[in-house]
Amino acid sequence: MSDEEYMRKALAEAEHAANEDEIPIGAIVTCRGRIIARTHNLTETLNDVTAHAEMQAITAAANALGGKYLQGCTIYVTVEPCPMCAGALGWSQISRIVYGTKDEKRGYSTYAPKVLHPKTEVTDGILEEECRELMQTFFQNKRK
């Protein structure tokens, strides 16, 4: 599958989050061509500020693999990870991060650009418009 196809699956997770009144961020982790984790934000559901989609994905993927390192894995996330999530992804030694839209206010690239593992490859802008529109629509509806 292509990056776009995997990102569509992450977008589906983000839509689940929005339907649960969670900030609509979704994540998919793949390893060796297979999806090993599908998650979305659960901060409201769990009353936990650390329950971001990426944090849930790291835990689920590590459990699926039976180890804490995600070498050889790729995470697809609809929005640029925050510094907390990027730090956790760095500690997981994930091989690749693919995200949809930048987070101008809280993205790791603004606040902690060196937090990732040095071997982690980053690809951004995959289905950027769809990812951004989902976030914008969610917050516009919140402000009504």
Secondary structure as UniProt FT lines:
FT   HELIX           3..19
FT   TURN            20..21
FT   STRAND          26..31
FT   TURN            32..33
FT   STRAND          34..40
FT   HELIX           43..46
FT   TURN            49..50
FT   HELIX           53..65
FT   TURN            71..72
FT   STRAND          73..79
FT   HELIX           83..92
FT   STRAND          96..101
FT   TURN            104..106
FT   HELIX           108..111
FT   TURN            113..114
FT   TURN            118..119
FT   STRAND          121..124
FT   TURN            126..127
FT   HELIX           128..142
//
